[in-house]
Amino acid sequence: MKILAIGAHICDMEFTCGAVLAKHVRLGDEVYLLSTTAGEMGCNSVEAVQAYKQQKIDEGQRCAQKLGVKESLWLDYPDTEYPCTREAQMELCDIIRRIKPDIVITHWNKARHRDHYNTAVNVEKALWLAVIPTIKTNYPPHGVKRLFYTDNWEDPKDFVPNVFVSVEEEDIERWQSAINEFAVGRGEISGFHFTEYYKHLTYVRGMVAKYNNAQAFYSDMTICTEKLFSDCNPTCNSISEK
């Protein structure tokens, strides 16, 4: 199985679903990361933006290596300026066709963060474009089996997860070691300690799903097949009935 996680900034997907990505690497699946911007505007001063951009790129590569992903990509759009355009969607379409993922993960499509929202919309459009044989790119058409939206503290509006994927302690340890490569994850850029937040969130989501630890997603489809996130529970109702 191939999984492609597409985030707006380097570290978005790593934080929000990195434990699940680590799990699927452990299970022998191919995992890919793609960021549409570096996320350089998260630094503390205008003068530091360019240096922080390179820092985020370097941190992202070290994180990806620790997670064990097959390929980590980023598109050189300026942070806070990722556009929602046909051109951007076609760029994603071509990447999706090249990688041929079974599953795509991205931001919640009601995100209040502009880059997150534009990324989600572009991904949705790109998945549709990627299927159409009369749309020509560098690679042949490809249909993704399922789209998942991640559980992000910045975009809680109307987000009600209906898919919970269990993760083991070894997955959490690998993921935590990987995201600790990010200074922002360690609380050194802002007062918000992302690494600790998302670690504790796995306990909370696990309690809801009656797992020891889990990461949560939303998917419009309510049927989980054996090969796609095989241990997930498709709806909250089914969880409460366990």
C-alpha positions in Angstrom: 0.0 0.0 0.0 1.1 3.6 -0.7 0.2 6.5 1.5 0.7 10.2 0.5 0.3 12.8 3.2 0.0 16.4 1.9 0.4 19.3 4.2 0.5 23.0 3.9 3.8 23.4 5.8 6.7 21.2 6.6 5.8 19.6 9.9 1.9 19.7 9.5 1.4 16.1 8.5 4.4 15.0 10.6 2.7 16.3 13.7 -0.9 15.4 13.0 -0.6 11.8 11.6 3.1 10.9 12.0 2.4 8.1 14.4 0.1 6.4 11.8 2.7 7.0 9.1 5.4 5.4 11.3 3.1 2.5 11.8 2.6 1.9 8.1 6.3 2.2 7.5 6.8 -0.5 10.1 4.1 -2.7 8.4 6.1 -2.4 5.1 3.9 0.1 3.3 5.3 3.0 1.2 4.8 6.4 2.8 5.3 9.7 1.1 5.3 13.3 2.4 4.5 16.5 0.5 4.4 20.0 1.9 3.2 22.9 -0.3 5.3 25.5 1.6 8.1 25.3 4.1 6.2 27.2 6.8 8.9 29.8 7.2 6.6 32.6 8.5 6.3 30.8 11.9 9.6 32.4 13.1 9.9 35.3 15.5 11.2 38.1 13.3 11.1 39.3 9.7 14.9 39.2 9.5 14.9 35.5 10.4 12.4 34.3 7.7 14.9 33.0 5.1 17.1 31.4 7.7 14.2 29.7 9.3 12.9 28.5 5.9 16.2 26.6 5.4 16.0 25.4 9.0 12.5 23.9 8.4 13.6 22.2 5.2 16.6 20.6 7.0 14.4 19.6 10.0 11.8 18.1 7.6 14.4 16.0 5.9 15.8 14.7 9.2 12.2 14.0 10.5 11.4 12.1 7.3 14.5 10.0 7.6 13.6 9.0 11.2 10.0 8.2 10.2 11.4 6.1 7.3 9.3 7.6 4.6 10.2 6.7 1.0 10.2 10.3 -0.3 9.7 13.7 1.3 8.9 16.6 -1.1 8.1 20.3 -0.7 6.8 22.9 -3.2 8.5 26.2 -3.0 5.4 28.4 -2.5 5.8 31.3 0.0 4.3 30.5 3.4 0.8 32.2 3.8 0.6 32.6 0.0 -0.3 29.1 -1.3 -2.9 29.7 -4.0 -6.1 27.9 -4.7 -5.8 27.7 -8.5 -6.0 25.3 -11.4 -2.3 25.5 -11.9 -1.6 24.5 -8.3 -4.1 21.6 -8.6 -2.5 20.3 -11.8 0.9 20.3 -10.1 -0.6 18.1 -7.3 -2.4 16.0 -9.9 0.9 15.2 -11.6 2.6 14.3 -8.3 -0.4 12.0 -7.4 -0.2 10.3 -10.8 3.6 9.8 -10.4 3.4 8.3 -6.9 0.1 6.4 -7.4 -1.0 6.4 -3.8 -3.8 4.2 -2.5 -4.5 6.7 0.3 -4.1 10.4 0.5 -4.2 12.4 3.8 -4.5 16.1 4.0 -5.9 19.0 6.0 -9.5 19.4 7.0 -11.5 21.0 4.2 -13.2 23.5 6.6 -9.8 24.7 8.0 -9.7 28.3 9.1 -6.0 28.5 8.3 -5.7 29.8 4.7 -2.8 27.6 3.7 -4.5 24.6 5.2 -7.8 25.3 3.5 -6.2 26.0 0.1 -4.1 22.8 0.4 -7.2 20.7 1.2 -9.2 22.2 -1.7 -6.4 21.8 -4.1 -5.9 18.2 -3.1 -9.6 17.4 -3.5 -9.6 18.9 -7.0 -6.3 17.2 -7.9 -7.6 13.8 -7.0 -10.6 14.4 -9.3 -8.3 15.7 -12.1 -5.9 12.7 -11.7 -8.6 10.3 -12.7 -9.6 11.9 -16.0 -7.8 10.3 -18.9 -8.3 13.2 -21.2 -6.3 15.5 -18.9 -2.7 15.0 -20.0 0.2 15.4 -17.6 3.6 13.7 -17.4 2.1 10.5 -16.0 -1.0 8.3 -16.8 -4.3 8.7 -14.9 -4.6 7.3 -11.4 -7.5 7.0 -9.0 -6.9 7.2 -5.2 -9.0 4.8 -3.2 -9.6 7.0 -0.2 -9.0 10.5 1.2 -8.6 11.2 4.9 -8.5 14.5 6.7 -6.2 15.0 9.7 -7.0 16.0 13.3 -5.4 19.5 13.7 -5.6 21.7 16.7 -5.7 24.8 14.5 -8.7 23.7 12.5 -11.4 22.4 14.9 -14.5 23.9 13.3 -17.0 21.1 12.6 -14.2 18.4 12.7 -15.7 15.3 14.1 -13.4 12.3 13.5 -15.0 9.0 12.3 -11.9 7.0 11.7 -9.5 6.0 14.5 -6.3 4.2 13.8 -4.5 2.5 16.6 -0.7 3.0 17.1 1.7 1.0 19.1 4.3 2.3 21.6 7.1 1.7 19.1 5.2 3.8 16.5 4.8 6.6 19.0 8.5 6.5 20.0 9.6 6.6 16.4 7.2 9.4 15.7 8.2 11.5 18.8 11.9 11.1 18.0 11.2 12.3 14.4 9.1 15.3 15.2 11.5 16.4 18.0 13.8 17.4 15.1 11.5 20.5 14.7 12.4 23.4 17.0 8.7 24.5 16.8 7.8 21.0 18.0 10.0 21.4 21.0 8.4 24.7 22.0 11.5 26.8 21.0 9.8 29.0 18.4 6.5 29.6 20.3 5.1 28.8 23.7 3.0 26.0 22.2 4.7 22.6 22.6 3.4 20.7 19.5 5.2 17.5 20.3 3.6 17.2 23.7 0.2 18.2 22.5 0.0 15.6 19.7 1.5 12.9 21.9 -1.2 13.4 24.6 -3.9 13.6 21.9 -3.1 10.0 20.9 -4.1 9.0 24.4 -7.4 11.0 24.2 -8.3 9.7 20.8 -7.3 6.2 21.9 -9.7 6.4 24.9 -12.6 7.3 22.5 -11.8 4.4 20.3 -11.0 2.0 23.1 -7.4 1.6 22.0 -4.3 2.4 24.1 -3.3 5.1 21.6 -4.8 6.3 18.3 -4.7 9.1 15.8 -8.0 10.3 14.4 -9.2 11.3 10.9 -12.4 12.1 9.1 -13.4 10.5 5.8 -16.5 11.0 3.8 -16.6 7.3 3.1 -17.8 5.2 6.0 -16.5 1.8 4.9 -13.1 0.6 5.8 -11.7 -2.2 3.7 -9.3 -4.8 5.0 -6.2 -3.3 3.2 -6.9 0.4 3.9 -6.2 1.4 7.5 -7.3 -2.2 8.3 -7.8 -1.7 12.0 -9.8 1.5 11.9 -13.3 1.8 13.1 -15.4 3.6 10.5 -17.9 5.4 12.7 -18.2 6.7 16.2 -21.4 4.6 16.6 -19.5 1.3 16.0 -16.9 2.3 18.5 -19.4 2.9 21.2 -20.9 -0.5 20.5 -17.6 -2.4 21.0 
